[in-house]
Amino acid sequence: MSKLTLDVNCAELNIHIKITNGSAGFRLFLKWCKESGIDLKKSIVAMEYTGGYEYKLMQFCEAKKIQYSRIPGLAIKNSLGIIRGKNDKVDARRIAQYTNEKHKSITPANPINPTIVGLRQFLSFRKRLVRESAGYKATMKERKEMYTVKNNDTLVRIMNKKIKENNKLVKQLEIEMQALIQTDQKILTNYNIVTSIRGIGNVNALMTIAYTENFTCFKNARSYAVYVGVVPFDHSSGTSLHGRKRVSNMANKELKQELNQAARVAIEWNKDLKLYAENKRKDKPYKVVLNNVKFKLILRMFSLVKRGEFYVDNYQKVA
């Protein structure tokens, strides 16, 4: 996948074609499939998850009712064993081979939800603005310490101005996101359910909805927790190696970082999680306890959304 071109490979027939990433290229793709004897009704189009370049192809597949799936590049890479060299044609063949071998376990993607697509775009740009402001703040701090300048320093004034402008833009984006989710009742309902949990704020809720595609693309809370990077895994081998359990480095670090703040707030303001954290702190380090609280928050989000219920403080089962 690239912005301008697509390399397409059929593993079963070992044939390849390069097309433009647009309407003209897709027409050529249909012609190529027909001439090659490829029945698209019995096929699945697998594409590497690039985060944007595949959007036109996804729209085309949905319009033509062709099943498709987006696969993380790391999953493909780790399945290939020892490899040497790469180019677009070779990469297309490797994706096709991976799909041919794993087709029984590959699940077709859900239909595109325009609200989710728009939400992701807003969140991505918001992240850029927040990081830019953080960079200005760090630069100002260094400048004041190194050169003992005051707030009326020209560079400090410019950076302060940029930070204020970014803060206004961030607020504007948050208003736009709130307006966007009002257009989709299912998303709005889940957003209200998730934000009813103490610790889960607006941004955390929006990010969770965007990356779970409104709680549809993960089978359960644990699979999402693995994706976020809060589930520890064993590190042992034989009788001599018995490492402690630890979370994998392969995770969505952005979501994990947002959950850190949610967990801290939950420990502070949620009575049962506060008690849970205090008990755990007796024999576990703070980072481990924080990770446990993040997992509990994920479990609550998925459980409440599944039941369609709002969070209730001090809920007790009926005897």
VOGU-3710 file (C-alpha; in Angstrom, 3 decimals, decimal comma):
1> mskltldvnc> 0,000/0,000/0,000  1,193/3,499/-0,827  -0,430/6,868/-1,425  -0,221/6,587/-5,218  0,091/2,888/-6,090  -0,918/-0,594/-4,949  0,970/-3,837/-5,567  -1,435/-6,761/-5,831  -0,438/-10,428/-5,695  -2,442/-13,659/-5,881
11> aelnihikit> -0,533/-16,325/-3,950  -2,437/-19,279/-5,394  -1,706/-18,294/-9,008  1,614/-16,541/-8,262  0,710/-13,496/-10,378  1,265/-9,802/-9,711  -0,015/-6,448/-10,921  0,771/-2,839/-10,000  -2,133/-0,372/-10,124  -2,834/3,209/-9,146
21> ngsagfrlfl> -4,517/3,793/-5,794  -7,785/5,121/-7,196  -10,785/4,478/-9,456  -8,743/3,856/-12,630  -6,519/1,370/-10,816  -9,487/-0,459/-9,295  -11,093/-0,868/-12,733  -7,832/-2,368/-13,962  -7,802/-4,654/-10,911  -11,275/-5,987/-11,764
31> kwckesgidl> -10,218/-6,612/-15,364  -7,039/-8,394/-14,205  -9,036/-10,637/-11,859  -11,501/-11,538/-14,610  -8,737/-12,367/-17,101  -6,861/-14,412/-14,475  -9,915/-16,395/-13,441  -10,052/-14,975/-9,897  -13,556/-15,136/-8,408  -13,689/-12,165/-6,038
41> kksivameyt> -16,904/-13,475/-4,450  -14,905/-16,427/-3,117  -11,784/-14,441/-2,285  -10,589/-12,114/0,453  -8,460/-9,027/-0,175  -5,823/-8,734/2,545  -3,967/-5,471/2,962  -1,332/-4,219/5,362  -2,691/-1,909/8,044  -1,132/1,467/7,151
51> ggyeyklmqf> -3,553/3,751/8,950  -4,727/5,678/5,881  -3,457/4,592/2,470  -5,835/1,619/2,374  -8,991/3,707/2,839  -9,818/4,033/-0,890  -9,381/0,304/-1,428  -11,631/-0,431/1,548  -14,346/1,795/0,078  -13,996/0,021/-3,278
61> ceakkiqysr> -14,248/-3,433/-1,669  -17,390/-2,455/0,222  -18,978/-0,989/-2,903  -18,288/-4,234/-4,810  -19,165/-6,441/-1,798  -15,669/-7,965/-1,710  -14,479/-9,320/1,635  -11,325/-7,650/2,918  -9,112/-7,671/5,993  -6,440/-5,334/7,345
71> ipglaiknsl> -3,418/-7,117/8,801  -0,710/-5,515/10,998  2,663/-5,468/9,244  4,371/-6,917/12,330  2,157/-10,028/12,206  3,215/-10,638/8,612  6,877/-9,948/9,320  7,034/-12,287/12,321  5,454/-15,125/10,341  8,037/-15,116/7,551
81> giirgkndkv> 11,093/-16,432/9,385  14,480/-15,313/8,049  14,079/-12,884/5,144  16,485/-10,832/3,059  15,710/-7,752/1,037  12,379/-6,130/0,271  10,501/-4,136/-2,347  6,831/-3,467/-3,085  6,408/-6,514/-5,333  8,065/-8,832/-2,811
91> darriaqytn> 6,039/-7,362/0,068  2,795/-7,938/-1,852  3,751/-11,574/-2,429  4,567/-12,050/1,267  1,191/-10,612/2,324  -0,558/-12,898/-0,182  1,360/-15,940/1,091  0,553/-15,064/4,696  -3,143/-14,732/3,846  -3,163/-17,984/1,887
101> ekhksitpan> -1,670/-19,841/4,867  -3,807/-18,148/7,544  -7,074/-17,689/5,635  -9,048/-19,894/8,042  -8,192/-17,654/10,992  -8,535/-14,301/9,187  -11,797/-12,510/9,943  -13,210/-10,113/7,337  -13,204/-6,493/8,471  -16,326/-4,687/9,649
111> pinptivglr> -17,932/-2,165/7,276  -16,421/1,319/7,375  -18,057/3,601/9,929  -17,580/7,245/8,780  -17,941/8,466/12,361  -15,074/6,232/13,535  -12,893/7,384/10,614  -13,573/11,036/11,420  -13,003/10,444/15,123  -9,595/8,917/14,461
121> qflsfrkrlv> -8,586/11,852/12,291  -9,570/14,337/14,988  -7,746/12,335/17,682  -4,624/12,036/15,530  -4,459/15,786/14,953  -5,209/16,480/18,610  -2,246/14,292/19,560  -0,027/16,287/17,207  -1,068/19,587/18,804  -0,573/18,259/22,349
131> resagykatm> 2,897/16,933/21,510  3,831/20,201/19,844  2,817/22,156/22,952  4,767/19,744/25,165  7,836/20,356/22,998  7,485/24,133/23,372  7,138/23,804/27,155  10,289/21,681/27,389  12,220/24,147/25,197  11,092/27,103/27,308
141> kerkemytvk> 12,147/25,377/30,507  15,606/24,634/29,114  15,984/28,161/27,772  15,083/29,735/31,109  17,527/27,477/32,971  20,411/27,884/30,506  20,176/31,603/29,747  18,208/32,917/32,761  15,765/34,706/30,437  12,441/36,154/31,580
151> nndtlvrimn> 8,908/35,767/30,242  9,315/38,857/28,046  12,098/37,129/26,084  11,167/37,083/22,368  11,404/33,302/21,932  9,558/32,613/25,177  6,751/34,987/24,118  6,447/33,260/20,732  6,342/29,815/22,306  3,757/30,901/24,885
161> kkikennklv> 1,645/32,286/22,049  1,923/29,000/20,122  0,928/27,006/23,221  -2,166/29,198/23,767  -3,141/28,825/20,100  -2,734/25,053/20,302  -4,837/24,898/23,470  -7,641/26,754/21,676  -7,390/24,361/18,716  -7,472/21,338/21,045
171> kqleiemqal> -10,664/22,639/22,672  -12,149/23,250/19,220  -11,326/19,672/18,170  -12,922/18,304/21,338  -16,104/20,263/20,554  -16,054/18,877/17,000  -15,637/15,314/18,309  -18,574/15,751/20,669  -20,688/16,999/17,759  -19,534/14,075/15,609
181> iqtdqkiltn> -20,538/11,332/18,046  -23,987/12,946/18,366  -24,612/11,781/14,778  -24,279/8,078/15,682  -26,643/6,845/18,391  -24,753/3,591/19,086  -21,470/5,424/19,567  -23,119/8,104/21,693  -24,724/5,466/23,927  -21,435/3,633/24,486
191> ynivtsirgi> -19,627/6,928/25,068  -22,098/7,843/27,832  -21,742/4,367/29,378  -17,931/4,455/29,357  -17,683/7,980/30,770  -19,945/6,938/33,663  -16,972/4,956/35,026  -14,930/6,974/37,511  -11,521/7,659/35,977  -12,539/7,373/32,332
201> gnvnalmtia> -12,631/10,890/30,922  -13,796/12,240/27,561  -10,543/11,681/25,661  -10,033/8,170/27,063  -13,583/7,227/26,100  -13,243/8,627/22,589  -9,917/6,879/22,032  -11,294/3,556/23,255  -14,320/3,838/20,979  -12,164/4,845/18,002
211> ytenftcfkn> -9,595/2,049/18,370  -12,114/-0,673/19,210  -14,409/0,583/16,419  -17,125/1,073/18,998  -16,300/-2,203/20,796  -16,755/-4,355/17,666  -13,243/-5,306/16,517  -12,051/-7,015/19,732  -13,622/-10,282/20,871  -13,397/-9,453/24,560
221> arsyavyvgv> -11,800/-7,194/27,147  -8,695/-9,361/27,491  -7,839/-9,200/23,780  -8,072/-5,389/23,939  -5,986/-5,362/27,115  -3,300/-7,346/25,269  -3,413/-4,808/22,416  -3,035/-1,938/24,877  -0,220/-3,726/26,725  -1,540/-4,272/30,253
231> vpfdhssgts> -1,652/-8,091/30,314  1,544/-9,743/31,673  2,971/-12,842/29,978  5,196/-15,652/31,274  8,941/-15,574/30,574  10,206/-19,031/31,454  11,892/-21,972/29,792  12,653/-25,455/31,098  13,801/-25,780/34,687  16,453/-23,072/34,767
241> lhgrkrvsnm> 14,754/-19,945/33,434  11,903/-18,604/35,541  11,562/-14,913/34,773  8,827/-12,808/36,317  5,711/-12,113/34,312  5,871/-8,858/32,388  3,831/-6,986/29,801  4,863/-7,097/26,160  6,552/-4,154/24,489  4,348/-4,744/21,430
251> ankelkqeln> 1,395/-2,551/22,381  -0,431/0,642/21,528  1,639/2,946/23,738  -0,640/5,926/23,179  -3,697/4,135/24,565  -1,649/2,706/27,405  -0,395/6,155/28,389  -3,933/7,566/28,415  -5,060/4,684/30,631  -2,258/5,530/33,094
261> qaarvaiewn> -3,945/8,833/33,863  -7,362/7,158/34,056  -6,039/4,597/36,550  -4,520/7,317/38,765  -7,823/9,209/38,835  -9,748/6,002/39,537  -7,489/5,140/42,479  -8,044/8,612/43,876  -11,826/8,898/43,435  -13,216/5,360/43,125
271> kdlklyaenk> -13,681/3,853/46,593  -13,475/0,169/45,660  -10,481/0,655/43,347  -8,782/2,783/45,965  -9,224/-0,006/48,537  -8,097/-2,579/45,960  -4,938/-0,566/45,197  -4,128/-0,063/48,885  -4,356/-3,805/49,541  -2,225/-4,639/46,515
281> rkdkpykvvl> 0,410/-2,056/47,476  1,240/-4,123/50,576  3,146/-6,671/48,502  3,389/-5,238/44,964  5,145/-2,185/43,478  3,103/0,819/42,392  3,591/0,202/38,643  2,192/-3,314/38,919  -0,798/-2,080/40,933  -1,414/0,693/38,396
291> nnvkfklilr> -1,336/-1,890/35,623  -3,866/-4,043/37,509  -6,195/-1,058/37,873  -5,936/-0,343/34,131  -6,984/-3,910/33,418  -9,955/-3,561/35,774  -11,031/-0,370/33,977  -10,903/-2,173/30,623  -12,965/-5,043/32,053  -15,554/-2,579/33,322
301> mfslvkrgef> -15,793/-0,760/29,996  -16,382/-3,926/27,994  -18,726/-5,441/30,567  -20,956/-2,360/30,846  -21,077/-1,813/27,078  -22,015/-5,463/26,550  -24,865/-5,177/29,065  -25,833/-1,672/27,978  -25,716/-0,434/31,578  -24,220/2,612/33,276
311> yvdnyqkva> -21,680/2,298/36,072  -23,116/2,416/39,592  -20,952/3,195/42,630  -20,885/0,585/45,400  -22,956/-1,877/43,367  -23,886/-4,979/45,353  -25,338/-8,252/44,100  -28,767/-9,203/45,404  -28,426/-12,127/47,803
//
